[in-house]
Amino acid sequence: MRLSVRQLRLFPALTAFSFFLVSAHAQPKVATANGPIDFEEYEPVSTLKTPEHKLTRAKYPFIDVHNHQYDMDKTDLRKLVTQMDSLNMGIMVNLSGRGFTSNVAESTTFIDNALSNVQKSYPKRLAIFTNINFVNLGEPGWTEKAVKLLEEDIKKGAKGLKIYKSLGFNVKDTEGKRVRVDDPRLDAIWAKCGQLGVPVLIHTADPKPFWDPMDRFNERWLELKTHPGRKRSEDNPVSWEQLIAEQHNVFRKHPKTTFINAHMGWYPNDLVKLDSLMKVFPNMLVEIGAVIAELGRQPRASRKFFEKHQDRILFGKDSWIPSEYATYFRVLETDDEYFPYHKKYHAFWRMYGMALPDEVLKKVYYKNALRIIPGLDKSQFPN
């Protein structure tokens, strides 16, 4: 290809401009005396000086409605309760009532032993939710058996039902078809929880960026890079929007059942949208497990939301790492500014405190949970 004189004159400028575009789209490394470093390694120490209130205990006894303990069937629970005491946790709700075995008989033995262990040691401090085993869904009589098992668990002492995110995502029936969250074969289960007066804590999907392209525009890029298993593949047949819509269909079809939407329904970063959903679904409450980082970067909007919906927000944490509760206490209770989150890969931004009023804080910490979860001991909590 021959270039004209004008093109030859422009060639150096075009080359420089092209290099600029490539450089702008690259992930540059930060230069240091010891050589370049990646963003993952970059940990600047803030020079900002502001009042600090590093809390290790909650101001009031609280109920963690979203926790997972996998050996409650046989372990000595004294160590666990001692750790709870150090945080001022009044009651822990273990959502993994039936463990993770797919065998119905084994999971029944597990929850029976777990309930027995709690009852003989700390019945006022620990509560258990049961789970549904979706194996063999599609066989004749599956729904009736699942409902019967649910009733039996509640009679034995389970306080509610936990649904994992696998429903809608990778649970399949006996024909190999994906089971939708709003599958009509599950309607009797939701209805039975309403009849029994127990809540359903339901986790559907994951943060929306897990479905988005993993590029420089993805806010969860660092998390997906360090935890590649969380990325939803491009060929996944179920979109985030589809899963959320199916969950909302369940809320709509069962207005007499109380649902606790785990992780604020994955709308903590869009409180205007979540506010509209609270209006549409009066039977839906939310819990704050694993989303405190979203609330902590918008303290004014978060506080307004908490004040408006103070009767429908519950405290939850999800993973059992006692040291991480400090971030939750600090965001909820203080007016501290620009403090770090406990996991950089999860939130590389800084936190700000909401300084919730005491009455709102009490509702989030324990009053709302005591109201909707039957049989919890109220004697350890202030009025």
TORGU-91629 format. One record per residue (C-alpha): x, y, z; residue number from 1; residue in one letter. Coordinates in Angstrom, 2 decimals, always signed. Example, Ala and Ser with C-alpha at 12.3 -4.5 7.8 and 13.67 -1.06 7.14 Angstrom:
# residues 2
+---------+---------+---------+-----+------+
!    east !   north !      up !  nr ! rest !
+---------+---------+---------+-----+------+
!  +12.30 !   -4.50 !   +7.80 !   1 !    a !
!  +13.67 !   -1.06 !   +7.14 !   2 !    s !
+---------+---------+---------+-----+------+
//
This chain:
# residues 383
+---------+---------+---------+-----+------+
!    east !   north !      up !  nr ! rest !
+---------+---------+---------+-----+------+
!   +0.00 !   +0.00 !   +0.00 !   1 !    m !
!   +1.41 !   +3.40 !   -1.02 !   2 !    r !
!   +0.83 !   +6.46 !   +1.20 !   3 !    l !
!   +0.29 !   +9.96 !   -0.09 !   4 !    s !
!   +2.56 !  +12.83 !   +0.95 !   5 !    v !
!   -0.20 !  +14.16 !   +3.23 !   6 !    r !
!   -0.62 !  +10.70 !   +4.85 !   7 !    q !
!   +3.13 !  +10.41 !   +5.39 !   8 !    l !
!   +3.14 !  +13.79 !   +7.12 !   9 !    r !
!   +0.29 !  +12.72 !   +9.39 !  10 !    l !
!   +1.74 !   +9.27 !  +10.15 !  11 !    f !
!   +3.84 !  +10.28 !  +13.22 !  12 !    p !
!   +0.86 !  +12.09 !  +14.79 !  13 !    a !
!   -1.50 !   +9.16 !  +14.11 !  14 !    l !
!   +1.02 !   +6.72 !  +15.57 !  15 !    t !
!   +1.40 !   +8.80 !  +18.72 !  16 !    a !
!   -2.38 !   +9.11 !  +19.07 !  17 !    f !
!   -2.84 !   +5.35 !  +18.66 !  18 !    s !
!   -0.22 !   +4.73 !  +21.34 !  19 !    f !
!   -2.09 !   +7.13 !  +23.64 !  20 !    f !
!   -5.36 !   +5.21 !  +23.13 !  21 !    l !
!   -3.72 !   +1.87 !  +23.85 !  22 !    v !
!   -2.05 !   +3.25 !  +26.97 !  23 !    s !
!   -5.31 !   +4.80 !  +28.19 !  24 !    a !
!   -7.06 !   +1.44 !  +28.02 !  25 !    h !
!   -4.25 !   -0.50 !  +29.67 !  26 !    a !
!   -4.04 !   -1.18 !  +33.40 !  27 !    q !
!   -0.95 !   +0.90 !  +34.30 !  28 !    p !
!   +1.33 !   -0.10 !  +37.13 !  29 !    k !
!   +2.35 !   +2.32 !  +39.85 !  30 !    v !
!   +6.06 !   +3.19 !  +39.80 !  31 !    a !
!   +7.97 !   +2.87 !  +43.08 !  32 !    t !
!  +11.60 !   +2.90 !  +44.12 !  33 !    a !
!  +11.50 !   -0.90 !  +44.05 !  34 !    n !
!   +9.87 !   -1.10 !  +40.67 !  35 !    g !
!   +6.26 !   -1.07 !  +39.43 !  36 !    p !
!   +3.41 !   -2.54 !  +41.50 !  37 !    i !
!   -0.05 !   -3.70 !  +40.53 !  38 !    d !
!   -3.27 !   -2.19 !  +41.79 !  39 !    f !
!   -3.88 !   -5.31 !  +43.90 !  40 !    e !
!   -0.73 !   -4.51 !  +45.87 !  41 !    e !
!   -1.37 !   -0.79 !  +46.22 !  42 !    y !
!   -2.25 !   -0.04 !  +49.86 !  43 !    e !
!   -1.82 !   +3.69 !  +50.51 !  44 !    p !
!   -1.89 !   +4.83 !  +54.12 !  45 !    v !
!   -4.37 !   +7.66 !  +54.50 !  46 !    s !
!   -2.97 !  +10.93 !  +55.85 !  47 !    t !
!   -6.46 !  +12.15 !  +56.79 !  48 !    l !
!   -6.85 !  +12.80 !  +60.51 !  49 !    k !
!  -10.41 !  +12.45 !  +61.81 !  50 !    t !
!  -12.00 !  +11.24 !  +65.06 !  51 !    p !
!  -12.01 !   +7.44 !  +65.28 !  52 !    e !
!  -14.32 !   +5.15 !  +67.20 !  53 !    h !
!  -13.14 !   +1.61 !  +66.56 !  54 !    k !
!  -15.84 !   -0.57 !  +68.04 !  55 !    l !
!  -15.40 !   -4.22 !  +68.95 !  56 !    t !
!  -18.78 !   -4.62 !  +70.68 !  57 !    r !
!  -22.24 !   -3.60 !  +69.59 !  58 !    a !
!  -23.95 !   -0.91 !  +71.63 !  59 !    k !
!  -26.94 !   -3.19 !  +72.23 !  60 !    y !
!  -27.29 !   -6.98 !  +72.24 !  61 !    p !
!  -28.02 !   -8.01 !  +68.68 !  62 !    f !
!  -29.45 !  -10.93 !  +66.74 !  63 !    i !
!  -27.49 !  -12.13 !  +63.72 !  64 !    d !
!  -30.16 !  -13.59 !  +61.44 !  65 !    v !
!  -27.69 !  -14.69 !  +58.75 !  66 !    h !
!  -24.96 !  -17.00 !  +59.99 !  67 !    n !
!  -23.64 !  -20.41 !  +59.03 !  68 !    h !
!  -22.29 !  -23.05 !  +61.43 !  69 !    q !
!  -21.50 !  -26.41 !  +59.89 !  70 !    y !
!  -20.80 !  -28.60 !  +62.91 !  71 !    d !
!  -23.48 !  -27.56 !  +65.36 !  72 !    m !
!  -24.67 !  -31.16 !  +65.44 !  73 !    d !
!  -21.70 !  -32.35 !  +67.48 !  74 !    k !
!  -19.40 !  -29.50 !  +68.54 !  75 !    t !
!  -18.99 !  -28.07 !  +72.02 !  76 !    d !
!  -20.82 !  -24.75 !  +71.68 !  77 !    l !
!  -19.09 !  -22.99 !  +74.59 !  78 !    r !
!  -16.36 !  -21.48 !  +72.43 !  79 !    k !
!  -18.92 !  -20.16 !  +69.95 !  80 !    l !
!  -21.02 !  -18.53 !  +72.67 !  81 !    v !
!  -17.91 !  -17.00 !  +74.25 !  82 !    t !
!  -17.10 !  -15.38 !  +70.91 !  83 !    q !
!  -20.68 !  -14.17 !  +70.67 !  84 !    m !
!  -20.39 !  -12.64 !  +74.13 !  85 !    d !
!  -17.29 !  -10.70 !  +73.09 !  86 !    s !
!  -19.33 !   -9.06 !  +70.30 !  87 !    l !
!  -22.45 !   -8.55 !  +72.43 !  88 !    n !
!  -24.35 !  -10.92 !  +70.16 !  89 !    m !
!  -27.46 !  -12.06 !  +71.97 !  90 !    g !
!  -28.70 !  -14.70 !  +69.51 !  91 !    i !
!  -27.15 !  -16.34 !  +66.47 !  92 !    m !
!  -29.41 !  -17.82 !  +63.78 !  93 !    v !
!  -27.70 !  -20.73 !  +62.05 !  94 !    n !
!  -29.20 !  -21.01 !  +58.56 !  95 !    l !
!  -27.44 !  -24.30 !  +57.72 !  96 !    s !
!  -29.87 !  -26.46 !  +59.65 !  97 !    g !
!  -29.65 !  -29.52 !  +57.44 !  98 !    r !
!  -26.00 !  -29.22 !  +56.54 !  99 !    g !
!  -24.88 !  -29.77 !  +52.96 ! 100 !    f !
!  -25.53 !  -33.46 !  +52.38 ! 101 !    t !
!  -27.91 !  -34.37 !  +49.56 ! 102 !    s !
!  -29.08 !  -37.43 !  +51.46 ! 103 !    n !
!  -32.40 !  -36.72 !  +53.20 ! 104 !    v !
!  -31.85 !  -39.26 !  +55.99 ! 105 !    a !
!  -28.37 !  -37.91 !  +56.77 ! 106 !    e !
!  -29.58 !  -34.30 !  +56.75 ! 107 !    s !
!  -32.45 !  -35.25 !  +59.08 ! 108 !    t !
!  -29.99 !  -36.82 !  +61.50 ! 109 !    t !
!  -27.85 !  -33.67 !  +61.26 ! 110 !    f !
!  -30.64 !  -31.22 !  +62.13 ! 111 !    i !
!  -32.00 !  -33.50 !  +64.87 ! 112 !    d !
!  -28.57 !  -33.62 !  +66.52 ! 113 !    n !
!  -28.03 !  -29.89 !  +66.04 ! 114 !    a !
!  -31.38 !  -29.02 !  +67.62 ! 115 !    l !
!  -30.66 !  -31.42 !  +70.49 ! 116 !    s !
!  -27.20 !  -29.94 !  +71.03 ! 117 !    n !
!  -28.62 !  -26.41 !  +71.17 ! 118 !    v !
!  -31.49 !  -27.40 !  +73.44 ! 119 !    q !
!  -29.26 !  -29.00 !  +76.06 ! 120 !    k !
!  -26.62 !  -26.26 !  +76.04 ! 121 !    s !
!  -27.70 !  -22.77 !  +74.87 ! 122 !    y !
!  -31.40 !  -22.76 !  +73.82 ! 123 !    p !
!  -31.68 !  -19.02 !  +74.56 ! 124 !    k !
!  -28.62 !  -18.06 !  +72.49 ! 125 !    r !
!  -28.79 !  -20.18 !  +69.35 ! 126 !    l !
!  -31.54 !  -20.74 !  +66.78 ! 127 !    a !
!  -31.68 !  -22.93 !  +63.69 ! 128 !    i !
!  -33.42 !  -22.58 !  +60.33 ! 129 !    f !
!  -34.13 !  -25.67 !  +58.26 ! 130 !    t !
!  -33.54 !  -26.15 !  +54.52 ! 131 !    n !
!  -35.20 !  -27.84 !  +51.56 ! 132 !    i !
!  -33.54 !  -30.76 !  +49.80 ! 133 !    n !
!  -34.34 !  -30.37 !  +46.09 ! 134 !    f !
!  -32.97 !  -33.76 !  +45.05 ! 135 !    v !
!  -35.56 !  -35.78 !  +43.10 ! 136 !    n !
!  -37.80 !  -32.75 !  +42.56 ! 137 !    l !
!  -40.16 !  -33.87 !  +39.84 ! 138 !    g !
!  -40.91 !  -37.30 !  +41.22 ! 139 !    e !
!  -44.54 !  -37.95 !  +42.17 ! 140 !    p !
!  -45.24 !  -36.75 !  +45.70 ! 141 !    g !
!  -42.04 !  -34.71 !  +46.04 ! 142 !    w !
!  -43.86 !  -31.53 !  +47.07 ! 143 !    t !
!  -45.94 !  -33.29 !  +49.72 ! 144 !    e !
!  -42.85 !  -34.94 !  +51.19 ! 145 !    k !
!  -40.97 !  -31.64 !  +51.30 ! 146 !    a !
!  -43.84 !  -29.89 !  +53.06 ! 147 !    v !
!  -44.15 !  -32.71 !  +55.58 ! 148 !    k !
!  -40.42 !  -32.59 !  +56.34 ! 149 !    l !
!  -40.65 !  -28.82 !  +56.79 ! 150 !    l !
!  -43.52 !  -29.18 !  +59.25 ! 151 !    e !
!  -41.63 !  -31.82 !  +61.23 ! 152 !    e !
!  -38.52 !  -29.63 !  +61.50 ! 153 !    d !
!  -40.55 !  -26.66 !  +62.75 ! 154 !    i !
!  -42.26 !  -28.86 !  +65.35 ! 155 !    k !
!  -38.84 !  -30.06 !  +66.52 ! 156 !    k !
!  -37.69 !  -26.49 !  +67.08 ! 157 !    g !
!  -36.49 !  -24.95 !  +63.80 ! 158 !    a !
!  -37.45 !  -21.27 !  +63.67 ! 159 !    k !
!  -37.68 !  -20.71 !  +59.93 ! 160 !    g !
!  -36.62 !  -21.77 !  +56.45 ! 161 !    l !
!  -33.44 !  -20.78 !  +54.57 ! 162 !    k !
!  -33.27 !  -21.01 !  +50.77 ! 163 !    i !
!  -29.82 !  -21.02 !  +49.19 ! 164 !    y !
!  -28.93 !  -19.25 !  +45.96 ! 165 !    k !
!  -28.62 !  -22.61 !  +44.21 ! 166 !    s !
!  -32.39 !  -22.49 !  +43.68 ! 167 !    l !
!  -32.93 !  -20.86 !  +40.32 ! 168 !    g !
!  -29.29 !  -21.07 !  +39.44 ! 169 !    f !
!  -28.23 !  -24.70 !  +39.28 ! 170 !    n !
!  -30.94 !  -26.80 !  +40.98 ! 171 !    v !
!  -32.41 !  -29.15 !  +38.39 ! 172 !    k !
!  -35.40 !  -31.46 !  +38.44 ! 173 !    d !
!  -35.49 !  -35.14 !  +37.49 ! 174 !    t !
!  -35.73 !  -34.18 !  +33.80 ! 175 !    e !
!  -32.56 !  -32.13 !  +34.00 ! 176 !    g !
!  -34.38 !  -28.80 !  +33.68 ! 177 !    k !
!  -33.48 !  -25.74 !  +35.74 ! 178 !    r !
!  -35.87 !  -25.22 !  +38.64 ! 179 !    v !
!  -37.04 !  -21.62 !  +38.67 ! 180 !    r !
!  -37.27 !  -19.75 !  +41.95 ! 181 !    v !
!  -40.99 !  -19.31 !  +41.27 ! 182 !    d !
!  -41.56 !  -22.92 !  +40.18 ! 183 !    d !
!  -45.22 !  -23.77 !  +41.02 ! 184 !    p !
!  -44.09 !  -27.07 !  +42.57 ! 185 !    r !
!  -42.67 !  -24.98 !  +45.43 ! 186 !    l !
!  -45.79 !  -22.92 !  +46.09 ! 187 !    d !
!  -47.02 !  -25.26 !  +48.82 ! 188 !    a !
!  -43.72 !  -24.77 !  +50.69 ! 189 !    i !
!  -44.00 !  -20.98 !  +50.72 ! 190 !    w !
!  -47.66 !  -21.22 !  +51.71 ! 191 !    a !
!  -46.91 !  -23.64 !  +54.55 ! 192 !    k !
!  -44.34 !  -21.24 !  +56.03 ! 193 !    c !
!  -47.05 !  -18.58 !  +56.05 ! 194 !    g !
!  -49.48 !  -20.96 !  +57.77 ! 195 !    q !
!  -46.87 !  -21.92 !  +60.38 ! 196 !    l !
!  -45.92 !  -18.29 !  +60.99 ! 197 !    g !
!  -42.22 !  -18.79 !  +60.26 ! 198 !    v !
!  -40.13 !  -16.57 !  +57.96 ! 199 !    p !
!  -38.30 !  -17.61 !  +54.80 ! 200 !    v !
!  -34.80 !  -16.16 !  +54.48 ! 201 !    l !
!  -34.09 !  -16.41 !  +50.77 ! 202 !    i !
!  -30.87 !  -15.76 !  +48.90 ! 203 !    h !
!  -31.30 !  -15.35 !  +45.15 ! 204 !    t !
!  -28.51 !  -14.54 !  +42.64 ! 205 !    a !
!  -25.34 !  -12.60 !  +43.49 ! 206 !    d !
!  -24.16 !   -9.01 !  +42.91 ! 207 !    p !
!  -25.03 !   -7.85 !  +39.39 ! 208 !    k !
!  -21.37 !   -7.18 !  +38.39 ! 209 !    p !
!  -20.71 !  -10.93 !  +38.61 ! 210 !    f !
!  -22.69 !  -11.20 !  +35.36 ! 211 !    w !
!  -21.10 !   -8.16 !  +33.70 ! 212 !    d !
!  -17.98 !   -8.21 !  +31.51 ! 213 !    p !
!  -14.82 !   -8.44 !  +33.57 ! 214 !    m !
!  -13.24 !   -5.28 !  +32.24 ! 215 !    d !
!  -11.93 !   -1.98 !  +33.59 ! 216 !    r !
!  -15.47 !   -0.71 !  +34.06 ! 217 !    f !
!  -16.53 !   -3.54 !  +36.39 ! 218 !    n !
!  -16.56 !   -2.32 !  +40.00 ! 219 !    e !
!  -16.01 !   -5.88 !  +41.22 ! 220 !    r !
!  -13.03 !   -6.52 !  +38.94 ! 221 !    w !
!  -10.59 !   -7.04 !  +41.82 ! 222 !    l !
!  -12.93 !   -9.47 !  +43.58 ! 223 !    e !
!  -13.48 !  -11.44 !  +40.38 ! 224 !    l !
!   -9.74 !  -11.53 !  +39.68 ! 225 !    k !
!   -8.92 !  -12.84 !  +43.15 ! 226 !    t !
!  -12.00 !  -15.11 !  +43.32 ! 227 !    h !
!  -12.56 !  -16.28 !  +39.71 ! 228 !    p !
!  -15.17 !  -18.82 !  +40.78 ! 229 !    g !
!  -17.61 !  -15.98 !  +41.45 ! 230 !    r !
!  -17.73 !  -14.89 !  +37.81 ! 231 !    k !
!  -20.85 !  -16.01 !  +35.97 ! 232 !    r !
!  -19.81 !  -17.37 !  +32.59 ! 233 !    s !
!  -20.98 !  -15.63 !  +29.43 ! 234 !    e !
!  -22.84 !  -18.75 !  +28.33 ! 235 !    d !
!  -24.88 !  -18.90 !  +31.56 ! 236 !    n !
!  -28.50 !  -19.32 !  +30.46 ! 237 !    p !
!  -29.94 !  -17.36 !  +33.39 ! 238 !    v !
!  -29.49 !  -13.62 !  +33.62 ! 239 !    s !
!  -29.35 !  -11.66 !  +36.87 ! 240 !    w !
!  -32.56 !   -9.88 !  +35.93 ! 241 !    e !
!  -34.35 !  -13.17 !  +35.34 ! 242 !    q !
!  -33.39 !  -14.59 !  +38.72 ! 243 !    l !
!  -34.45 !  -11.45 !  +40.58 ! 244 !    i !
!  -37.76 !  -11.35 !  +38.69 ! 245 !    a !
!  -38.47 !  -14.96 !  +39.66 ! 246 !    e !
!  -37.80 !  -14.16 !  +43.31 ! 247 !    q !
!  -40.15 !  -11.20 !  +43.19 ! 248 !    h !
!  -42.84 !  -13.40 !  +41.66 ! 249 !    n !
!  -42.69 !  -15.57 !  +44.78 ! 250 !    v !
!  -43.15 !  -12.54 !  +47.04 ! 251 !    f !
!  -46.09 !  -11.44 !  +44.91 ! 252 !    r !
!  -47.78 !  -14.85 !  +44.86 ! 253 !    k !
!  -47.50 !  -15.39 !  +48.64 ! 254 !    h !
!  -48.44 !  -12.15 !  +50.44 ! 255 !    p !
!  -49.24 !  -14.01 !  +53.68 ! 256 !    k !
!  -45.71 !  -15.37 !  +54.00 ! 257 !    t !
!  -42.90 !  -13.29 !  +55.51 ! 258 !    t !
!  -39.74 !  -13.25 !  +53.39 ! 259 !    f !
!  -36.35 !  -11.97 !  +54.54 ! 260 !    i !
!  -34.50 !  -10.95 !  +51.39 ! 261 !    n !
!  -30.83 !  -11.81 !  +51.95 ! 262 !    a !
!  -28.19 !   -9.18 !  +51.17 ! 263 !    h !
!  -30.87 !   -6.50 !  +50.76 ! 264 !    m !
!  -31.98 !   -8.29 !  +47.60 ! 265 !    g !
!  -28.73 !   -7.13 !  +45.92 ! 266 !    w !
!  -30.08 !   -3.58 !  +45.74 ! 267 !    y !
!  -27.99 !   -1.89 !  +48.50 ! 268 !    p !
!  -26.28 !   +0.16 !  +45.78 ! 269 !    n !
!  -29.66 !   +1.39 !  +44.46 ! 270 !    d !
!  -31.69 !   +2.39 !  +47.49 ! 271 !    l !
!  -34.23 !   +4.26 !  +45.37 ! 272 !    v !
!  -35.07 !   +0.99 !  +43.61 ! 273 !    k !
!  -35.08 !   -0.93 !  +46.87 ! 274 !    l !
!  -37.40 !   +1.67 !  +48.40 ! 275 !    d !
!  -39.86 !   +1.05 !  +45.57 ! 276 !    s !
!  -39.68 !   -2.71 !  +46.15 ! 277 !    l !
!  -40.41 !   -2.24 !  +49.85 ! 278 !    m !
!  -43.64 !   -0.53 !  +48.80 ! 279 !    k !
!  -44.59 !   -3.22 !  +46.28 ! 280 !    v !
!  -43.88 !   -6.15 !  +48.64 ! 281 !    f !
!  -45.06 !   -5.37 !  +52.19 ! 282 !    p !
!  -44.29 !   -8.99 !  +53.16 ! 283 !    n !
!  -40.58 !   -8.51 !  +52.32 ! 284 !    m !
!  -37.95 !   -7.57 !  +54.90 ! 285 !    l !
!  -34.23 !   -7.23 !  +54.17 ! 286 !    v !
!  -31.03 !   -8.09 !  +56.01 ! 287 !    e !
!  -27.63 !   -6.46 !  +55.61 ! 288 !    i !
!  -25.29 !   -9.46 !  +55.40 ! 289 !    g !
!  -22.23 !   -8.85 !  +53.16 ! 290 !    a !
!  -23.51 !   -5.47 !  +51.92 ! 291 !    v !
!  -22.32 !   -3.11 !  +54.67 ! 292 !    i !
!  -19.67 !   -1.81 !  +52.24 ! 293 !    a !
!  -22.41 !   -0.49 !  +49.95 ! 294 !    e !
!  -24.17 !   +1.23 !  +52.84 ! 295 !    l !
!  -20.97 !   +2.65 !  +54.27 ! 296 !    g !
!  -20.10 !   +4.63 !  +51.16 ! 297 !    r !
!  -23.46 !   +6.44 !  +51.06 ! 298 !    q !
!  -24.12 !   +7.22 !  +54.74 ! 299 !    p !
!  -26.69 !   +9.97 !  +54.26 ! 300 !    r !
!  -28.85 !   +8.01 !  +51.82 ! 301 !    a !
!  -28.43 !   +4.86 !  +53.93 ! 302 !    s !
!  -29.53 !   +6.59 !  +57.10 ! 303 !    r !
!  -32.63 !   +7.99 !  +55.40 ! 304 !    k !
!  -33.48 !   +4.50 !  +54.12 ! 305 !    f !
!  -32.97 !   +2.94 !  +57.55 ! 306 !    f !
!  -35.10 !   +5.57 !  +59.23 ! 307 !    e !
!  -37.89 !   +5.15 !  +56.68 ! 308 !    k !
!  -37.87 !   +1.32 !  +56.77 ! 309 !    h !
!  -36.70 !   +0.86 !  +60.35 ! 310 !    q !
!  -39.30 !   -1.85 !  +61.03 ! 311 !    d !
!  -38.19 !   -4.03 !  +58.11 ! 312 !    r !
!  -34.39 !   -4.20 !  +58.30 ! 313 !    i !
!  -32.54 !   -6.97 !  +60.14 ! 314 !    l !
!  -28.92 !   -7.40 !  +61.16 ! 315 !    f !
!  -27.05 !  -10.17 !  +59.33 ! 316 !    g !
!  -23.39 !  -10.86 !  +58.66 ! 317 !    k !
!  -23.18 !  -14.15 !  +56.68 ! 318 !    d !
!  -19.60 !  -15.44 !  +57.08 ! 319 !    s !
!  -18.50 !  -16.21 !  +60.64 ! 320 !    w !
!  -15.36 !  -14.11 !  +61.07 ! 321 !    i !
!  -15.78 !  -12.34 !  +64.43 ! 322 !    p !
!  -13.22 !   -9.59 !  +63.74 ! 323 !    s !
!  -15.24 !   -8.36 !  +60.73 ! 324 !    e !
!  -18.25 !   -7.37 !  +62.84 ! 325 !    y !
!  -16.35 !   -4.24 !  +63.86 ! 326 !    a !
!  -17.00 !   -2.70 !  +60.44 ! 327 !    t !
!  -20.74 !   -3.27 !  +60.84 ! 328 !    y !
!  -20.83 !   -1.70 !  +64.30 ! 329 !    f !
!  -18.82 !   +1.30 !  +63.15 ! 330 !    r !
!  -20.97 !   +1.97 !  +60.07 ! 331 !    v !
!  -24.25 !   +1.58 !  +61.97 ! 332 !    l !
!  -23.36 !   +3.33 !  +65.23 ! 333 !    e !
!  -20.74 !   +6.03 !  +64.63 ! 334 !    t !
!  -20.35 !   +9.12 !  +62.47 ! 335 !    d !
!  -16.71 !   +8.27 !  +61.67 ! 336 !    d !
!  -15.42 !   +9.27 !  +58.25 ! 337 !    e !
!  -13.22 !   +7.63 !  +55.64 ! 338 !    y !
!  -12.26 !   +4.40 !  +57.39 ! 339 !    f !
!  -11.26 !   +1.14 !  +55.65 ! 340 !    p !
!  -13.39 !   -1.88 !  +54.97 ! 341 !    y !
!  -12.05 !   -5.20 !  +56.23 ! 342 !    h !
!  -11.49 !   -6.75 !  +52.78 ! 343 !    k !
!   -9.89 !   -4.73 !  +50.02 ! 344 !    k !
!  -10.97 !   -7.09 !  +47.24 ! 345 !    y !
!  -14.59 !   -6.69 !  +48.34 ! 346 !    h !
!  -14.54 !   -2.90 !  +48.69 ! 347 !    a !
!  -11.50 !   -0.84 !  +47.81 ! 348 !    f !
!  -13.39 !   +2.34 !  +48.79 ! 349 !    w !
!  -13.68 !   +3.83 !  +52.29 ! 350 !    r !
!  -16.53 !   +3.71 !  +54.80 ! 351 !    m !
!  -18.54 !   +6.40 !  +56.57 ! 352 !    y !
!  -20.74 !   +5.96 !  +59.62 ! 353 !    g !
!  -24.53 !   +6.39 !  +59.56 ! 354 !    m !
!  -24.83 !   +7.22 !  +63.27 ! 355 !    a !
!  -28.28 !   +5.64 !  +63.49 ! 356 !    l !
!  -30.59 !   +6.91 !  +66.25 ! 357 !    p !
!  -30.86 !   +4.53 !  +69.20 ! 358 !    d !
!  -34.44 !   +3.52 !  +68.49 ! 359 !    e !
!  -33.62 !   +2.62 !  +64.88 ! 360 !    v !
!  -30.49 !   +0.78 !  +66.01 ! 361 !    l !
!  -32.48 !   -1.30 !  +68.50 ! 362 !    k !
!  -34.93 !   -2.35 !  +65.79 ! 363 !    k !
!  -32.18 !   -3.37 !  +63.39 ! 364 !    v !
!  -30.17 !   -5.12 !  +66.10 ! 365 !    y !
!  -32.94 !   -7.14 !  +67.74 ! 366 !    y !
!  -36.51 !   -5.81 !  +67.86 ! 367 !    k !
!  -37.44 !   -6.69 !  +64.28 ! 368 !    n !
!  -36.00 !  -10.19 !  +64.55 ! 369 !    a !
!  -37.84 !  -10.82 !  +67.82 ! 370 !    l !
!  -41.07 !   -9.76 !  +66.13 ! 371 !    r !
!  -40.91 !  -12.00 !  +63.06 ! 372 !    i !
!  -38.95 !  -15.07 !  +64.21 ! 373 !    i !
!  -41.09 !  -17.12 !  +66.60 ! 374 !    p !
!  -39.81 !  -18.54 !  +69.87 ! 375 !    g !
!  -36.70 !  -16.39 !  +70.40 ! 376 !    l !
!  -35.87 !  -15.54 !  +74.00 ! 377 !    d !
!  -36.62 !  -11.85 !  +74.66 ! 378 !    k !
!  -35.39 !  -11.65 !  +78.26 ! 379 !    s !
!  -31.80 !  -10.71 !  +77.35 ! 380 !    q !
!  -32.78 !   -7.64 !  +75.32 ! 381 !    f !
!  -33.73 !   -4.17 !  +76.58 ! 382 !    p !
!  -37.14 !   -2.68 !  +75.82 ! 383 !    n !
+---------+---------+---------+-----+------+
//
